[in-house]
Amino acid sequence: AVVSTQSTGDLETAMLDPNYGRELITGDKDSGYFRLHLNQYHSVETVTCLAKSAFDVSNICQLYGLHQQFMNSLEERFDSGLISDFFAYFKEPWSLLLYHDRFSELRSEIMELLCQPNQPGEESLSEKVCQMVDEDLTVEEKTKTALLQEYSTSLAKTAVENRLFSYLSYNKYHLPHYAGQNMA
């Protein structure tokens, strides 16, 4: 199991906490058990895998701390019944980026871009999102829509896209399954 270094205490008690998040489980003792605990921010808090056959532990460890959106809209796909086996899901070609040695660096660079304001003196998109989450973890749909609209016209969107395409271009031999800038 991959867990945080904090003491988890009694699991049943922890699960009663409204901020616990949720568990996504596939498989069983025969086919291989795979459990992801997503915290209240929809990021991987714990990973538990039990299997009779070998699996790549180092890749599975890379999932720890990732937001579910990085994992190809994991929650939406799971809730829609599109994922029946996490072992197979995390071997699909789209997931190669998650295990790449420079992926955490890319995420950090993108976060830096999102922390820059569009205009001097303005709040950055990151600051606006943090402010919303601090006020209430549940953000209204109209607020999400307004934020997405603001992002779509921001300098950050162009900077993030350019950085992502640059990353994919530089790593095209390791990540051949991703479309480059000329294909998007």
N, C-alpha and C positions, 0 to 999 in steps of 0.2 A: 504494500500500500504506500502511496505517496501522500503525505500529510504535512500540514504546517508544523512548525516546531513548538507552537503553543500547546499547552495541555488541553486535551479535548474533553476530559471528564467523561461522564456518563452519556453515551450516545442518545439514549431514549430521552433524557432530560434536555439535551441540546436540541433535539428535533422538535421539541415543544416550543422553543423560542421562535417568535414570528419572524425574526431576522435570520433564521437558519438557512433559508434557501430551499433547494429541492434536490432530490436524488433521481438520477436517470440510470436505469439498470437494464442490461441485456444478458441473455444466456442463463445458464444454470450450472450445476456441478458436473454435468455430462458434456455440455457443449463449450463450456468456458464462461465463467462469471465475470462481468465487467460492470463496475459501479462508478459513476461520476457524481460527486456532490458539488453542486453549483451553489455558491453563497448568494446572499441577497442582492449582490451586484452582478449576478449571472457569470461569475468567474469560477474556474475550477478550484475548489478548496481541498478536495481529496480525490484520489484515484485508487480504486481497489480492483485488482485483477487476479483471478485464479483460473489457471488453465492447465490441462494435461500436456498440451503441446507447447513448444517454445514460442515466445513472442519477444519483440524488441523492447526491452525494459527502458533503455535510454530514450527511445522515441516516446514511449508512454510518459516518462518523467517530464518531457517537454510540454505536456499539456497542463501541468500544474501552473496555476495563476492566470491562464489564458481566459479571456472573455469568450463566451459561447459564439459570438459573431465571427471570431477568428476561425472557428471550427465549422465553417460552412453553414451558418445559421442552425447550429446543433439543436437547440430547443424546438424550433419550429419543425424541423425534420423529424425529430423524435416524437413530438406530439402528433404529427401527421401520420405516424406509423411507417415512415420511410427508412427508419434504422431499426434493424432487428438484431444486429450483431456489431458491437463497437469494435471488436478485434478486426473485422473485415472493413468497417467504415474508416478506421484510422490507417488502413493500408491502401486506400484509394488514392489515385494520382494527385488529386487536389491537395491532399494532406502533406505532400513533400515539403512545402514551404514551412510548415510548422516545425519541422525537424532540422531545417537548415541552420548551420552554425552562426549565420549572421542575421537570423530572423529577429532576435531580441534587439539587436542594434537598429534594424529597420524600424521596429515599433517605437523605439526611443526617439529616433529621428523624426518620425511622423508626429509623435507627441509634442516634440519641440516646435514643429511647424504649426500645430494647432494651438500652441500657447502664445503665438505671436498675434497681436491685434491687427485687424484690417487697416486701421488708421491710427496714427499716434493719439494716445489719450483714450482710445476705445478699449472696452473689455475684449479679450480674446474669446473665441468660441469655447475653448477649454474652461475658462473662468465662468462663462455663462452656464455651462453644463454643471460644473461643480456647485454653483450657487443654487441651481434648480434642485439638485440632489440633496444638498444640505437642507433645503426648505422642506422637501418631501421626496421620498424615494419613488413615489408614483407620480409621473409627469403626465399631464393631460395630453390627449392626442393633438389638439390644436397647437399646444406649445411645441410638441415634437415637430409638427409640420412647419411651424414658423422657423424653428431652429434649422431644419433641413433646407428650407428655402434660403435662409441666410447663408448656410454653408455652400449651397450650390452656386451662389453668386460671389463668394469670397475669394480672396487671393489664396487662402489656405488650400482650397480645393485644387487649384491649379498646381500649387507647390507640392501637395501630397501626391497627386497623379504623376507629376514629373519625377518625383523621388522614387515612387513605386516602379515606374517604367524604367528608370535608370538602374534600379536594383535588379529587375528581371532581365534586363539586357546584359548586365554585367555577369549574372549568374545563369545565363540561358542554357549552359551545358549541364548544370545541376538541376535546373527546373524547366525542362523542356515542355511541360504540359501547360504552361501559362502563356497567354497571348501577350505579345509585345505591343508597343505603342502604335506601330503601323497596322496592327490587326484589330485594335479596339475601335 
